[in-house]
């Protein structure tokens, strides 16, 4: 007899300045019940304001996962990652670097800074859709994502 396990959708914050990439991500995750792309912001300062629930983001849900691009205006992904990992309220939120970079130095910096994964953005929508499916399965059924208070 199989037991039915109810999965709470994973709230994801996407931090990417490329609107086309954000739309592709939203479309890739559409129809995946275990994932809710809660919000998208387009630079590092907005990301930190969202995570800290400041200003216009005062009532947003705290995400269970952040998909973070590296190359963005105002604060880049590494700066956002560093601030998150130095903030006791944010350091437990898992961060996946999702970027076009495949430079070894960026991979090393991401993991050294506390990212839990580094994914290079695929160039095709079909490949992104495939990755999104695997990604959703892994993050909602395999790993234990911390529940953030408040």
C-alpha positions as CSV (number, residue, x, y, z in Angstrom):
1,X,0.0,0.0,0.0
2,X,1.4,3.4,-1.0
3,X,1.0,6.4,1.2
4,X,0.1,9.7,-0.4
5,X,2.6,12.4,0.6
6,X,1.4,15.9,0.3
7,X,4.1,18.3,-0.8
8,X,4.0,21.9,0.2
9,X,4.9,24.0,-2.8
10,X,8.4,25.5,-2.6
11,X,8.4,29.3,-2.7
12,X,11.2,30.5,-5.0
13,X,12.6,34.0,-5.4
14,X,14.2,34.5,-8.8
15,X,16.9,37.2,-8.9
16,X,17.8,38.0,-12.6
17,X,18.1,41.2,-14.5
18,X,17.2,39.5,-17.8
19,X,13.4,39.6,-18.3
20,X,13.6,37.0,-21.0
21,X,15.3,34.6,-18.7
22,X,12.7,35.2,-16.0
23,X,9.9,34.6,-18.4
24,X,11.5,31.3,-19.6
25,X,11.9,30.2,-16.0
26,X,8.3,31.0,-15.2
27,X,7.2,29.1,-18.3
28,X,9.5,26.2,-17.4
29,X,8.0,25.8,-14.0
30,X,4.4,26.3,-15.1
31,X,2.4,23.3,-14.3
32,X,4.9,22.0,-11.7
33,X,2.7,21.8,-8.6
34,X,5.5,21.5,-6.2
35,X,7.1,24.9,-7.2
36,X,5.8,28.4,-6.8
37,X,7.9,31.1,-8.4
38,X,6.9,33.6,-5.7
39,X,8.5,36.6,-7.2
40,X,11.2,37.9,-9.5
41,X,13.4,40.9,-8.8
42,X,15.9,42.4,-11.2
43,X,18.9,43.5,-9.2
44,X,20.8,42.7,-6.0
45,X,19.5,45.6,-4.0
46,X,15.9,44.5,-4.8
47,X,16.7,41.0,-3.8
48,X,18.0,42.0,-0.4
49,X,15.0,44.3,0.2
50,X,12.7,41.4,-0.7
51,X,14.5,38.9,1.5
52,X,14.5,41.4,4.4
53,X,10.8,42.4,3.7
54,X,11.6,46.0,3.4
55,X,9.5,48.8,1.8
56,X,7.2,47.4,-1.0
57,X,8.1,43.9,0.0
58,X,7.0,44.2,3.7
59,X,4.3,41.5,3.3
60,X,5.9,39.0,0.9
61,X,6.4,35.4,1.9
62,X,9.9,34.4,2.8
63,X,11.2,32.1,0.0
64,X,12.4,28.6,0.7
65,X,15.0,28.9,-2.1
66,X,16.7,31.7,-4.1
67,X,17.7,31.3,-7.8
68,X,20.5,33.9,-8.1
69,X,22.1,35.2,-11.3
70,X,25.7,36.5,-11.0
71,X,25.9,39.5,-13.4
72,X,23.3,42.1,-12.3
73,X,23.2,45.8,-11.7
74,X,23.6,47.6,-8.3
75,X,24.8,44.4,-6.5
76,X,25.9,41.3,-8.3
77,X,25.0,37.8,-7.3
78,X,28.2,37.2,-5.2
79,X,27.5,40.4,-3.2
80,X,23.9,39.3,-2.5
81,X,25.1,35.8,-1.6
82,X,27.7,37.3,0.9
83,X,25.1,39.5,2.5
84,X,22.7,36.7,2.8
85,X,25.2,34.4,4.4
86,X,26.3,37.1,6.9
87,X,22.7,37.8,8.0
88,X,21.4,35.5,10.7
89,X,17.8,35.8,9.4
90,X,18.8,34.9,5.8
91,X,21.7,32.5,6.0
92,X,19.6,29.4,6.2
93,X,17.8,30.1,2.9
94,X,19.4,27.8,0.2
95,X,20.8,29.7,-2.8
96,X,21.3,28.2,-6.2
97,X,23.4,30.2,-8.6
98,X,21.6,30.0,-11.9
99,X,23.7,31.9,-14.5
100,X,25.1,31.9,-18.0
101,X,28.6,31.7,-16.5
102,X,30.5,28.4,-16.6
103,X,33.8,29.9,-15.4
104,X,35.6,27.8,-12.9
105,X,36.4,30.9,-10.8
106,X,32.7,31.7,-10.6
107,X,31.8,28.1,-9.6
108,X,34.5,28.1,-6.9
109,X,33.4,31.6,-5.6
110,X,29.8,30.5,-5.5
111,X,30.4,27.4,-3.4
112,X,33.0,29.2,-1.3
113,X,30.4,31.9,-0.6
114,X,27.8,29.4,0.6
115,X,25.7,28.6,-2.5
116,X,24.4,25.1,-2.3
117,X,24.4,24.6,-6.1
118,X,25.7,26.1,-9.3
119,X,23.6,25.6,-12.5
120,X,24.6,27.0,-15.9
121,X,21.6,28.3,-17.8
122,X,20.9,26.2,-20.8
123,X,20.4,27.9,-24.2
124,X,17.3,26.0,-25.3
125,X,13.8,26.2,-23.8
126,X,13.4,22.4,-24.0
127,X,16.6,21.8,-22.0
128,X,15.5,24.4,-19.4
129,X,12.1,22.7,-19.1
130,X,13.9,19.4,-18.5
131,X,16.2,20.9,-15.9
132,X,13.2,22.6,-14.2
133,X,11.4,19.2,-13.9
134,X,14.5,17.6,-12.3
135,X,15.1,20.7,-10.2
136,X,11.5,20.6,-8.8
137,X,11.7,16.9,-8.1
138,X,15.0,17.3,-6.2
139,X,14.1,20.4,-4.2
140,X,10.6,19.2,-3.2
141,X,11.1,15.5,-2.6
142,X,14.7,14.8,-1.9
143,X,16.2,17.7,0.1
144,X,15.0,19.1,3.4
145,X,14.5,22.9,3.0
146,X,14.5,24.8,6.3
147,X,11.2,26.5,7.3
148,X,12.0,30.1,7.8
149,X,10.2,31.9,10.6
150,X,8.1,34.9,10.0
